[in-house]
Amino acid sequence: MKRLLIIFFVSIFFMSCETSKKDGWPFYFSETQAEIQAKAEAAAAEKEMKIKNQTIFDSNVASIRAFVQGFADKDLDAQMALFSDTAMWSPPQYNGNAWVGTDDLREVLSGYHDNFENITFEEGIDLGLGGERQPAFWSGSVYPSETATSLPNNIRIYGTWRSIHTESGNEVYNKWYGLMFFNEAGEIVRFTDWFDVNGMALQIAGE
């Protein structure tokens, strides 16, 4: 009896499948070939975009590191060559929240070159928890999800500047946060940064 019931239900199952085929559902239990192909193409396109964006991000980070190296070498021309001709800068000190051009930026960078020695930059953030330093360079976002982006041309930079003030001989230490925005040609078009300008003056004065 049990065997007859099993045979009966199996027969009903296959009859249902045949009915589904007749009703125009040949792939009732699986995706169509077109759907599978569309998913594969979408996955390939996403992978290609990630590789492209990673390459752009790495190139922009290399430019930021070249900017830092320009400080160490006191090579003003090398630093300014990283900026587009129409680049704008928002300095850390209050200036009415105005954006200024590359001439103002060049003047300020030249002042650092003239008045400081042994300029170094330590990348990343030490959270004081005994683990590895957090990365220095970040781009894109996950949250908030409504405005999340994976674009690689807006780079957030975290780290610490150290130098010796030439005249006083005092060491100057500054935690630093910067934002650099790059165009499609890999040039910096906007630059804004934050650090304790008053604290820097106090360290120079030895206070």
C-alpha positions in Angstrom: 0.0 0.0 0.0 2.8 2.4 1.0 4.6 1.7 -2.3 1.4 2.4 -4.3 1.0 5.8 -2.6 4.6 6.8 -3.4 4.1 5.8 -7.1 0.8 7.8 -7.1 2.4 11.0 -5.8 5.4 10.7 -8.1 3.0 10.3 -11.0 1.0 13.4 -9.9 4.3 15.4 -9.7 5.3 14.6 -13.3 1.9 15.2 -14.6 2.0 18.7 -12.9 5.4 19.4 -14.6 3.9 18.4 -18.0 1.0 20.7 -17.4 3.3 23.6 -16.5 5.2 23.1 -19.8 2.0 23.1 -21.7 1.0 26.3 -20.0 4.2 28.1 -21.2 6.4 27.6 -18.1 9.3 25.6 -19.5 11.7 27.0 -16.8 9.3 26.9 -13.9 11.9 25.8 -11.4 15.0 27.7 -12.7 16.2 31.0 -14.2 16.1 31.5 -17.9 19.3 31.5 -19.8 18.7 35.2 -20.6 18.5 36.0 -16.8 21.6 34.0 -16.1 23.5 35.9 -18.8 22.2 39.3 -17.7 23.4 38.6 -14.1 26.8 37.4 -15.4 27.2 40.6 -17.5 26.2 42.8 -14.6 28.8 41.1 -12.3 31.5 41.4 -14.9 30.7 45.1 -15.4 30.8 45.7 -11.6 34.1 43.9 -11.3 35.6 46.0 -14.2 34.4 49.2 -12.5 35.9 48.3 -9.2 39.3 47.6 -10.9 39.1 50.9 -12.7 38.2 52.9 -9.6 40.9 51.1 -7.6 43.5 52.2 -10.2 42.3 55.8 -10.1 42.3 55.8 -6.3 45.9 54.4 -6.2 47.0 57.0 -8.7 45.5 59.8 -6.6 47.1 58.5 -3.4 50.5 58.5 -5.2 49.9 62.2 -6.1 49.2 63.0 -2.4 52.4 61.2 -1.4 54.2 63.2 -4.0 52.8 66.3 -2.4 54.2 65.2 1.0 57.5 64.4 -0.6 57.6 67.9 -2.1 57.5 69.2 1.5 60.4 67.0 2.6 62.4 68.0 -0.5 61.3 71.6 -0.3 60.4 71.3 -4.0 57.7 73.9 -4.5 57.4 73.3 -8.2 56.9 69.6 -7.8 54.1 70.3 -5.3 52.4 72.9 -7.5 52.6 70.7 -10.6 50.0 68.4 -8.9 47.3 71.1 -9.0 45.3 72.2 -12.0 45.7 75.8 -13.1 42.2 76.7 -11.7 42.6 74.8 -8.4 41.2 76.4 -5.3 42.3 76.0 -1.6 40.5 76.6 1.7 43.1 77.2 4.3 42.9 75.9 8.0 42.9 79.4 9.5 39.8 81.6 9.3 39.7 83.8 6.2 36.0 84.4 6.0 35.5 80.9 4.6 36.9 82.0 1.2 38.5 79.8 -1.4 41.8 81.1 -2.7 43.8 80.3 -5.8 47.1 78.6 -6.5 49.1 81.8 -6.0 48.0 82.0 -2.4 48.7 78.3 -1.9 52.2 78.7 -3.4 53.0 81.6 -1.1 52.0 79.6 2.0 53.9 76.5 0.9 56.9 78.6 0.2 56.7 80.0 3.8 56.7 76.5 5.2 59.8 75.6 3.2 61.6 78.8 4.3 60.8 78.5 8.0 60.8 74.7 8.8 63.3 71.9 8.6 63.0 68.1 8.7 59.3 68.2 7.6 57.8 64.7 7.8 54.3 63.2 7.6 53.2 60.1 9.4 50.3 58.5 7.6 47.2 57.2 9.4 45.7 57.3 12.8 46.8 55.7 16.0 43.7 54.9 18.1 45.8 54.1 21.2 44.2 50.7 21.4 47.4 48.7 20.7 46.3 47.7 17.2 47.5 48.7 13.8 47.2 52.4 12.7 44.1 53.1 10.7 44.7 53.9 7.0 45.6 57.4 6.0 43.6 57.6 2.7 39.9 57.1 2.3 37.5 57.5 -0.6 33.8 56.7 -1.2 31.3 55.9 1.6 28.8 53.3 2.7 26.6 55.3 5.0 24.3 57.2 4.8 23.0 54.7 2.1 21.0 57.5 0.4 24.2 59.3 -0.6 26.7 56.5 -0.6 29.3 56.6 -3.4 32.2 54.6 -4.7 33.8 57.4 -6.6 37.6 57.5 -6.2 38.4 61.2 -6.9 37.6 62.6 -3.5 40.3 61.6 -1.0 40.2 62.1 2.7 43.6 62.1 4.3 44.6 61.6 8.0 48.0 61.8 9.6 50.5 63.8 11.6 53.0 66.4 10.5 56.2 67.0 12.3 58.9 69.6 11.7 61.6 71.8 13.3 61.0 75.5 13.3 64.2 76.9 11.9 64.6 80.1 14.0 63.5 78.7 17.4 64.7 75.1 16.9 61.4 73.9 18.5 59.7 70.8 17.3 56.2 71.3 15.9 53.6 68.6 15.9 50.3 68.7 14.2 47.5 66.2 13.7 46.1 66.9 10.3 43.0 66.2 8.2 42.8 67.1 4.6 40.5 66.7 1.6 41.7 66.6 -2.0 39.4 66.5 -5.0 40.9 65.3 -8.3 39.6 65.8 -11.8 39.6 63.1 -14.5 43.1 64.1 -15.6 44.4 63.3 -12.1 45.0 66.9 -11.1 44.0 68.4 -7.7 41.1 70.8 -8.3 40.1 71.5 -4.7 42.1 71.2 -1.5 41.0 72.0 2.1 42.7 71.1 5.3 42.3 71.4 9.1 44.9 71.6 11.9 45.5 73.6 15.1 47.0 76.8 13.7 47.1 78.4 17.2 48.7 75.3 18.7 51.4 75.5 16.1 52.2 79.1 17.1 52.4 78.1 20.7 54.8 75.3 20.0 57.0 77.6 18.0 57.0 80.0 21.0 57.9 77.2 23.3 54.8 77.6 25.4 
